[in-house]
Amino acid sequence: MRLSRGYRIFRGVAIALILFVMLVPLMWMVLSSFKTNVQIYDPSTVFGFTPTLENYHKVFQQANFGKFMWNSFLVAAVSTAISLVLGVPAAYSMSRFVMKRQAVVVLMARVIPGVSLLVPWYYLFSNLRMVGGYGVLILSHMFVSLPLILYILMGFFDGMPTELEEAAQVDGLTPIGAFWHVVLPLSMSGVATASILSFIFSWNNFMFALVLSGAETKTLPVAIFDFIGYASIDWGGLMAAASVVTLPIMVIALFFQKYVVSGLTAGAVKG
């Protein structure tokens, strides 16, 4: 009984500590986005201050963050869509035909640091005159999203019983038809999980966009640097810009968390 009570106390303290570490920086960021730079530097105005929308006006009117939000959404959505078109059938094939060598390649793509590829990519794409366009950003983000989708869906397909496909083929469907009409509808929770995580990773990607984007195609994580100058930092604008980058992803995570958790759990248990 003492151990059970002690465990509950320890769990409650641990959860409270984790929430404190995670939520306090976010709360400070959001509050600072409604302050002037003078108020941000003043410890006495942590909560007692008059909110201002000047920072958000600066972000959307002067810094043109609406354009950069569209860039981030376009690159994340297109790279995720293409990765799904390529990754779903590839994951199914690698799962059903036990392609161990190809699975090792996928695992290597997951663990290889992206920074090690930036120099050859920049050299290659600059010779192809693609640097600064949307195409090079989409291709570079697919380096992250495609292995992620393969990694999630391979475990999901591994746990799906083959008897369903065999029964469908006995009823007259081809192997492709069995995949399209039977396997794919049953795996939509895994597909949703992979697509949501792929979109989030692409939205937050900074390194590829910093090197390969142009003035008109840079994404939100890169655009935040506009508020960091050589001699000073516009903390109010920086916090407002960071809130603009962070809050949409938080909303997506809150609304679709049950699909992400169910998809990852299904893949883990079945795999």
C-alpha positions as CSV (number, residue, x, y, z in Angstrom):
1,M,0.0,0.0,0.0
2,R,2.9,2.4,0.8
3,L,4.6,1.6,-2.4
4,S,1.4,2.2,-4.4
5,R,0.8,5.5,-2.7
6,G,4.5,6.5,-3.1
7,Y,4.3,5.6,-6.8
8,R,1.2,7.8,-7.2
9,I,3.0,10.7,-5.6
10,F,6.1,10.2,-7.6
11,R,4.0,10.0,-10.8
12,G,2.1,13.2,-10.0
13,V,5.3,15.1,-9.2
14,A,7.0,13.8,-12.4
15,I,4.0,14.8,-14.6
16,A,3.8,18.2,-12.9
17,L,7.5,18.8,-13.5
18,I,7.3,17.7,-17.2
19,L,4.3,20.0,-17.7
20,F,6.2,22.9,-16.1
21,V,9.3,22.4,-18.2
22,M,7.2,22.1,-21.4
23,L,4.5,24.8,-20.8
24,V,6.4,27.6,-19.1
25,P,8.6,28.4,-22.1
26,L,5.5,28.4,-24.4
27,M,3.6,30.6,-22.0
28,W,6.5,33.0,-21.8
29,M,6.8,33.1,-25.6
30,V,3.1,33.9,-26.1
31,L,3.0,36.5,-23.3
32,S,6.2,38.2,-24.6
33,S,4.6,38.4,-28.1
34,F,2.1,40.9,-26.6
35,K,4.8,43.0,-24.9
36,T,7.1,45.8,-26.0
37,N,10.9,45.1,-25.9
38,V,11.1,47.3,-22.8
39,Q,8.5,45.2,-21.0
40,I,10.2,41.9,-22.0
41,Y,13.4,43.1,-20.3
42,D,11.5,44.2,-17.2
43,P,11.0,41.3,-14.7
44,S,8.2,43.2,-12.9
45,T,6.0,43.0,-16.0
46,V,5.9,39.2,-16.3
47,F,2.1,39.2,-15.9
48,G,1.2,42.8,-15.1
49,F,1.4,44.6,-18.5
50,T,-0.8,46.2,-21.1
51,P,-1.1,43.9,-24.1
52,T,-0.2,45.3,-27.6
53,L,-0.7,43.9,-31.0
54,E,2.2,45.9,-32.5
55,N,4.4,42.8,-32.7
56,Y,1.8,40.9,-34.7
57,H,1.2,43.9,-37.0
58,K,5.0,44.0,-37.6
59,V,5.0,40.3,-38.3
60,F,2.2,40.2,-40.9
61,Q,2.4,43.7,-42.4
62,Q,6.1,44.6,-42.4
63,A,7.7,41.1,-42.4
64,N,5.1,39.6,-44.8
65,F,4.7,36.4,-42.8
66,G,1.5,35.5,-44.7
67,K,3.6,34.8,-47.7
68,F,6.0,32.7,-45.6
69,M,3.2,30.8,-44.0
70,W,1.9,29.9,-47.5
71,N,5.4,28.7,-48.4
72,S,5.7,26.5,-45.4
73,F,2.2,25.0,-46.0
74,L,2.9,24.4,-49.7
75,V,6.2,22.7,-49.2
76,A,4.9,20.6,-46.3
77,A,1.7,19.6,-48.0
78,V,3.3,18.7,-51.4
79,S,6.3,16.9,-49.9
80,T,3.9,14.9,-47.7
81,A,1.5,14.1,-50.6
82,I,4.3,12.9,-52.9
83,S,5.9,10.9,-50.1
84,L,2.6,9.2,-49.4
85,V,2.1,8.3,-53.1
86,L,5.6,6.7,-53.2
87,G,5.8,5.5,-49.6
88,V,2.5,3.6,-49.1
89,P,3.0,1.1,-51.9
90,A,6.7,0.9,-51.2
91,A,6.1,0.1,-47.5
92,Y,3.5,-2.5,-48.4
93,S,5.9,-4.2,-50.9
94,M,8.8,-4.2,-48.4
95,S,6.6,-5.6,-45.7
96,R,5.0,-8.4,-47.8
97,F,8.0,-9.5,-49.8
98,V,10.5,-9.2,-46.8
99,M,13.0,-6.9,-48.5
100,K,15.6,-6.8,-45.7
101,R,18.2,-4.9,-47.7
102,Q,15.8,-2.2,-48.7
103,A,14.6,-1.9,-45.1
104,V,18.3,-1.4,-44.0
105,V,18.5,1.5,-46.6
106,V,15.3,3.0,-45.1
107,L,16.8,2.8,-41.6
108,M,20.1,4.4,-42.8
109,A,18.1,7.2,-44.3
110,R,16.5,7.7,-40.9
111,V,19.7,8.0,-39.0
112,I,22.0,9.8,-41.5
113,P,22.3,13.4,-40.5
114,G,20.8,15.7,-43.1
115,V,23.6,18.2,-42.7
116,S,26.0,15.7,-44.3
117,L,24.0,15.9,-47.6
118,L,23.6,19.7,-47.7
119,V,26.9,20.4,-49.5
120,P,26.5,17.8,-52.3
121,W,22.8,18.8,-52.6
122,Y,23.6,22.4,-52.9
123,Y,26.3,21.7,-55.5
124,L,24.0,19.5,-57.5
125,F,20.9,21.7,-57.4
126,S,22.9,24.9,-58.0
127,N,24.2,23.3,-61.2
128,L,20.6,22.4,-62.2
129,R,19.6,26.0,-61.4
130,M,17.0,24.8,-58.8
131,V,18.3,26.5,-55.7
132,G,15.8,29.1,-54.5
133,G,12.7,27.4,-55.9
134,Y,9.9,25.3,-54.4
135,G,11.0,22.1,-56.2
136,V,14.3,21.8,-54.4
137,L,12.6,22.4,-51.0
138,I,10.0,19.8,-51.7
139,L,12.7,17.3,-52.7
140,S,14.9,18.0,-49.7
141,H,11.9,17.7,-47.3
142,M,11.0,14.3,-48.9
143,F,14.4,13.1,-47.6
144,V,12.8,13.3,-44.1
145,S,9.2,12.5,-44.8
146,L,9.6,9.5,-47.1
147,P,11.7,7.4,-44.7
148,L,9.4,8.4,-41.9
149,I,6.4,7.2,-43.8
150,L,8.1,4.0,-44.8
151,Y,9.2,3.4,-41.2
152,I,5.7,3.8,-39.7
153,L,3.8,1.9,-42.4
154,M,6.1,-1.0,-42.7
155,G,5.4,-1.9,-39.0
156,F,1.8,-1.4,-39.6
157,F,1.6,-3.7,-42.7
158,D,3.8,-6.3,-40.9
159,G,1.0,-6.8,-38.4
160,M,-1.9,-6.9,-40.9
161,P,-2.9,-10.6,-41.5
162,T,-2.3,-11.9,-45.0
163,E,-5.5,-13.9,-44.8
164,L,-7.5,-10.8,-45.7
165,E,-5.6,-10.4,-49.0
166,E,-5.8,-14.1,-49.8
167,A,-9.5,-14.1,-49.2
168,A,-9.9,-11.1,-51.5
169,Q,-7.8,-12.8,-54.2
170,V,-10.0,-16.0,-53.9
171,D,-13.0,-13.7,-54.6
172,G,-11.4,-12.6,-57.8
173,L,-9.3,-9.6,-57.0
174,T,-5.8,-9.2,-58.2
175,P,-2.9,-8.6,-55.7
176,I,-3.1,-4.9,-56.6
177,G,-6.9,-4.9,-56.2
178,A,-6.6,-6.6,-52.9
179,F,-4.2,-3.9,-51.7
180,W,-6.3,-1.1,-53.1
181,H,-9.7,-2.3,-51.9
182,V,-8.9,-4.2,-48.7
183,V,-5.5,-3.4,-47.2
184,L,-5.4,0.3,-47.9
185,P,-8.8,1.1,-46.3
186,L,-7.9,-0.9,-43.2
187,S,-4.6,1.0,-42.9
188,M,-5.9,4.5,-43.0
189,S,-5.1,5.1,-39.3
190,G,-1.5,4.4,-40.0
191,V,-1.5,6.5,-43.2
192,A,-3.0,9.4,-41.2
193,T,-0.4,9.0,-38.5
194,A,2.4,9.0,-41.1
195,S,1.0,12.0,-43.0
196,I,0.5,14.1,-39.8
197,L,4.0,13.5,-38.5
198,S,5.5,14.1,-42.0
199,F,3.7,17.4,-42.3
200,I,4.8,18.5,-38.8
201,F,8.5,17.5,-39.5
202,S,8.4,19.4,-42.8
203,W,6.8,22.5,-41.3
204,N,9.4,22.7,-38.6
205,N,12.4,21.9,-40.9
206,F,14.9,24.7,-40.7
207,M,18.3,23.4,-42.0
208,F,17.3,22.5,-45.6
209,A,15.2,25.7,-46.1
210,L,18.0,27.9,-44.7
211,V,20.5,26.7,-47.4
212,L,18.2,25.9,-50.4
213,S,15.4,28.5,-50.2
214,G,15.4,32.0,-51.8
215,A,14.0,35.3,-50.7
216,E,10.6,34.5,-52.1
217,T,10.4,30.9,-51.1
218,K,11.8,30.8,-47.6
219,T,9.7,29.1,-45.0
220,L,8.6,30.3,-41.5
221,P,11.6,28.9,-39.5
222,V,14.0,30.8,-41.8
223,A,11.9,33.9,-41.8
224,I,12.2,34.2,-38.1
225,F,15.8,35.2,-38.5
226,D,14.7,38.5,-40.0
227,F,14.1,39.7,-36.4
228,I,17.7,39.0,-35.4
229,G,20.0,41.8,-36.4
230,Y,23.7,42.3,-36.2
231,A,23.6,44.7,-33.2
232,S,20.2,44.0,-31.6
233,I,17.3,41.5,-31.5
234,D,13.7,42.5,-31.8
235,W,12.4,40.2,-29.0
236,G,8.8,41.2,-29.3
237,G,8.7,40.5,-33.1
238,L,10.7,37.4,-32.6
239,M,8.3,36.0,-30.0
240,A,5.3,36.9,-32.2
241,A,6.9,35.2,-35.2
242,A,7.8,32.1,-33.0
243,S,4.1,32.0,-31.9
244,V,2.9,32.1,-35.5
245,V,5.2,29.1,-36.3
246,T,4.4,27.1,-33.2
247,L,0.6,27.6,-32.6
248,P,-0.7,26.0,-35.9
249,I,1.3,22.8,-35.2
250,M,0.1,22.7,-31.6
251,V,-3.5,23.0,-32.9
252,I,-3.0,20.2,-35.4
253,A,-1.4,18.0,-32.7
254,L,-4.3,18.6,-30.3
255,F,-7.0,17.9,-32.8
256,F,-5.4,14.8,-34.3
257,Q,-3.5,13.4,-31.3
258,K,-5.9,10.4,-31.0
259,Y,-5.2,9.4,-34.6
260,V,-1.5,9.7,-34.1
261,V,-1.5,7.7,-30.9
262,S,-3.8,5.1,-32.2
263,G,-1.8,4.7,-35.4
264,L,1.5,4.5,-33.6
265,T,0.1,2.0,-31.1
266,A,-1.5,-0.1,-33.8
267,G,1.8,-0.3,-35.7
268,A,3.8,-1.0,-32.6
269,V,1.5,-3.8,-31.3
270,K,0.9,-5.4,-34.6
271,G,4.5,-5.2,-35.8
